[in-house]
Amino acid sequence: MGDKEFQLNLQELVENYVWDCFKFDLGFLKGLLYRRRNHYFDIQWGYVDFQHDTTKTDRPMIRSVTKDKTELYFTEFQNKSNRDQKYTFSTQRETVSTTKIELQKNYTIGAQTNLEIDLAGVVKIGGGVNGSVSVTNTKGEEFSETLTWNINTEIMVPKWNKARASLYVFEEPSITEFVVTTTLSLPTRSLPVSIRRVKDDKIIKTYWIMNLHCLFSDKQKKDGMVKCETKPVPGKPVDDAIVVIETRGTCRNVSWKNQHVEVQCERMADVGNESIDLHADDEGDDDKAKN
C-alpha cells in the first residue's frame, strides 16, 4: 500500500452489515418496499471499547531540521563611568510550540476518527506540546501550546563599555513517523444498532452485533487492513473477539529549549576625553585627601 492514503470507515461497515441482515430477514418481495435512503442507523458506539498503543515505526524515520537560535528579547546598557557596573536584565517573553499530526492510514467513524496518540513515546519534546492528544479529524490535527520564558539576572558591564544583553532559545523542529495500534472489543459482548425511519425517528428494527469479526470482509483481513483475533477472558469459557487496526501517520513538531542569555560588550567610541577628565578628577580627589 506504500504511502497511499487509506481510511477504513467503521460506521459504514456497521451500517452495511445491519442493512444486509435487515433485507435478508424481510425477504426479497417485502424488502422491495424498504429504501435505505428513508432510514438511518443509530449505533451505540459507547458499547465498543477502544484501546490505543503508540509506537515509532521500525525503520529510522526521525528527521531533525537544523536548530535555529532565536532572539526573543534584547536590551542595551551603557556604563559611562570609571568603574565596572552591575545591571539587572529582566524580561518575560512567549513562544508557541506546535505539533501537527498527519494521518496517512487510519480508521474513521463516519466523518470523524477517534484516536488517542501518546506523544511521549513518539517525539522528543522540549518545551512543547506533551502527553497524549485526541485526534478527531480524519486527516489529522494541529495542537499548540504557549510557553512563557522568564529571565531575571545580573550582568557585569566593564567601565566605558556598552553592552547588548539578549535572551535566546533554540527552535528545534522534527519529523517522526508513528503507528497507533487500536484494539476494539465488546466488554458487554454486544453492540446494539437500531434502524430508524427518517420521517419520524421510529425504530424499525434493532440488531445486536455479538462478534466484531463479522463486519470485515475476507479481503480486508487478507490485505492486513485489520486483524481479527481472540483474547482469553479470566473466568469465562469463551474468548472475546477483538479487532486490531493500525493507524499510520507523521508527527511534525516544533519545540523550544535551552533558554540562555548572551552578552556582547564593546568600548564606547565617544568616551576618550570624557574618561580622561573623570580620571583626572579622581586623582585630584585623591591629592586633596592626602593633604
Summary of the structure (lengths in Angstrom):
residues: 291
radius of gyration: 33.5
end to end distance: 96.8
largest distance: 127.8
contacts: 797
relative contact order: 0.23
helix: 20%
strand: 55%
